[in-house]
Amino acid sequence: MLKPILAAIVATCSAAALADTGSNFSSVGFEVETSSEKDFLASIMTYINECEPVSLDEDDLVCVARNSTGGELRIGLRQSGETATFITANPALIGESRFAFDVDGTQSDPDWEPFEFRLSGTFGEFNVPVLIELADPRNAQRFQGLEEPQNVTLDLTAFTFEPSIYENAEAFQAEQLENGEQTESRERIIYASDFFIPSGLFGEEASARASFAGKVLKAKLIETGDIKHWQTLVEIQGGATVNVVFDTRMTGQSPEVGNLIVGDFWLSAQIPIAE
């Protein structure tokens, strides 16, 4: 039971996770104050009082808060006697995405185990490599020590702070021809309307990130309390579908069916019960 330890929770959250306006949390309908670590913990505490505890091992648990639109807030806690240390908090979504993925293993930072794991693998006919955060860390054990890739269908959600929305693929191409990046010889760099770049694999530390363009199949504006946030379903390279979510404060644009959403995204996946 969490009740006896709530008053003794110690915060260890990182300032690197904080943002000024809107956040990955508000993108799925959770009012988590991110202006300071103190306010961040205080708002997380309001959800700890009503979330469902799920044990990971003898000392660690995840407390899961859910809302009516598929949003989840997963709060990692480490217990020690009558106290608990707040370790991490991650948003997630139960959406409509269906994303076929060949998993070849898991990756994690020992400092964040057993709360956070990433799936490593490829997708599509071109075997594009990418890392994807597991929403439920309990699923990691299923993919550890694989001798050969395991195909799984994911419910994949992409969170973004700066979505760019174009009327259609043609508008995206036209914008690039006029204002796109240039090479040293001043030639325009033109991305395809279904491009997918595993941006998280480039850099000193690998992360569950990707840049891509997706055609909007569904778009719904949701109001959760004072938060307004978009929940969309987009089709990406190869025909896979991805939930793309963002707070309305992150863009003045409103996505419509047929539009193209382009951006850099943090990737988080659920494994549907049928799997």
N, C-alpha and C positions, 0 to 999 in steps of 0.2 A: 504493500500500500504506500502511496506517495504522501498522504496527508501528514504523517508524523515528521517528515523531513523537509517539507516545503519552506518552513521558516528559516532553515539553516543552509539554504543553497548558496554556494559561493560562485561568483561570476568569473569566468576566464575567457570571455569572448574577445575576438580580435578586432581592433579598430579598422583593419583592412576590409572588413566585411560591411562597413557602414557607408551609407550614401545620403545625399542631401535631399533629393526629391524623388519619391517613388522608389521602389525596390523590387527585387524578385519576390519578396513576401507579398507586397501589395498587388503584384501581377496575378496572384491567384486568390486575392481577397482577404489577406490577413493584415490587420493594422498593427504593424510592428514599427515602433519609433526608431529611426536609425540616425538621429542627429547626434547622439552621444552614447557611449557605452552604458552609462547609468540608465538612460531612458530606454535603451535597447533591452536591457535585462528586465526592467520594470514591466515593459509590454509583453515580454516573453512569459513572465510570471503569471500574467492574466490567463494565458493559455495552459500553463502547467496545472492550474487549478481545475481545469475541466477536460484535460486530455486523457487518452487511454494508454496506460503503461504496457509496454511490450518488452520482455526480458531478452537481452542478448547473451549474457553470461551471468555468472554469480554476482558480479559487481556492477555491471553496466546495463542500462535500459534505454529504450527510446519511448518517449511519451508522444502520442500521435493525436493532434487536433485536426478535425475535419469540418468543412463547411458544406453547404447544400449544393454548391456548384462544382464539386469535384476537387477543390483545393485541399491540400494537406500541409500541415506544419509538423515536422519531425524534430523533436527536441531531445538531444543526447544528454544523459545524466550518468554520473558515476557515483555510486553509493559507498559510503564508509560509515558503518554504524548508523547513528541517527542523523547524519548529514549527507548531503549530496552536492557534487560539484557540477555546475553547468558546463558542458563541453562544447556543444555545437547545436545549431538550429538550421534546418534546411527546408525550403518549400518544395512541394511536389504537386502533381496533378493527376487525377484519374480522368483521362480524356478519351478521344475516339481514334487516336493514332494507331496505325498498324505498320510496323517497321521491321522487316525481316533482317536479322543480324546474325552473322556467323561469329560466335564468341570463341576466342582462343585462350582466354584467361582473365584474371583480375589484377588490378594494380591498386596500391594504397600507400598512404604515408603512415608509417608506424605510429606517429604521434596522434593520428585520428582514428586508429582502429580501436574497437570494432564498429565505429559509428559510420565511417565513410569508406566506400569501395567504388572503384570504377571498372566497368567492363571494357576489355580490349578486344577488338575484332574488326571485321570488314563487312561492307554491304554492297549490294548492286552487282551488275555484270562486270564492272571494272574493279571489283574487290577494293573499294575505297577504305582505307584504314581510318579508324576514329576511336576516341575514348568517350564513354558515356557513364555518367554518374548513376549508381543504383539508388533509387528512392528508398527502397527497403533493404538495409544492409544484411538482413537475415538471408537474402537470396544469394549472397556472395559464395557461400559454401558450395552451392550447386555447381559453380564454374571453376573451382579451384582444383589444380592438378589435372586438367584435361589433357588427354593424350592426343586428341584430334579435335578440330573445331566443332562446336555444337550450335546448330541453328535454332534460333529462338525468335518469336515474334514479340516485339516490344511495343509498349504504349509510350512513345517518345515525346517529351515536351521540351521546347526550346524557349528559353527566357532571354529577353533582350532589353537593353536600356535605350538603344537608338535605332528603332526600326525605320527603314525608308520604304514608303509605299508608292508604287507606280500603278497607273491605270491598267497597264497590260505589259506584255513582253516587249512590244514595239516601243512603248514609251521609255522603258528601261534602256533599250538599245540607243534610242535617240539622245537620251540624257548623257550617256557615256560618250557618244560621238562628239557632243558639244562640250562637255565639262569633265570627261573622264581622265584617269591618270595618264601620264605621258612617259614614254621611254626617253633615254638620253637623246635619241634622234627625233624627238618630239612626235613620235607616232602614238596614237591613242591605244591604250590597253582596253580591250573590249571583252567583258565577261559574258558568257552564254546566259540565257534566261533561266537555265536550270543548273548553274554552276554550284559546286559543293567543294569547299576547301577545309580540310581538317586543321584549322588554325591552331588548335590546342597542342598539336604535335610539333609545332615550330617554336623554338625558344629553349631556355635553360631548363624549365620544368614543364613536363607534359600536363595538360589539363583537359577537362571534358568540355571543349569548345569547338565550334565550327562556324565558318562563314558560308552562307548559302542564299539562294533565291528560291522561293516557293510560291506556287500559284494558289490563291485563296479559293478553297472549296466551300467553306462555311465561315461565317463571322458573326459573333454575338457580343454585344455590349452588356456587361453585367455590372450591377450595383450591389456591393456588399457593404452595408453600413454607409460610411461616407466615401468609400473607395469606388471609383469607376475603373473597370479594367476590361480589356478585350481578350476574348478567348476565340482563337481561330483554328481552323484545320487547313493545312496547306499540303499541296502535292509537290514533292521534290524530285530530284534526279532519279530516274528508274521507276517512278510511279509510287514510291513509298509515301506515306502520309505522316505528318508531324503536327502536333499541337503547338502553335506559336502564341505566346501570351505576353501581354505588356500592359502596364498602367497607362491610363490616358494622358497622364502628365508627361509621359516620355515622348509624345508626338502630338502635333496638332491635327494629324491626319486620321481619317476613319476608314478602315479597310472594308472593301466590298467584294462580293464573289466575282472572280475573274481578275482581280488586282494581283500584283506581284509584290510580295514582301521580301525585302533584302536586308541583311544585317549580319552581325556577329552574335553568336548565341552560346549560352551555357546549356548543356544538354543533360537532362535527367530522365530516367526511364522507370516505368513500372513494368512488371511482368504480369500480364492479364491472368486471371484465375484459370482460364482454360488451358494455359500452358503448364 
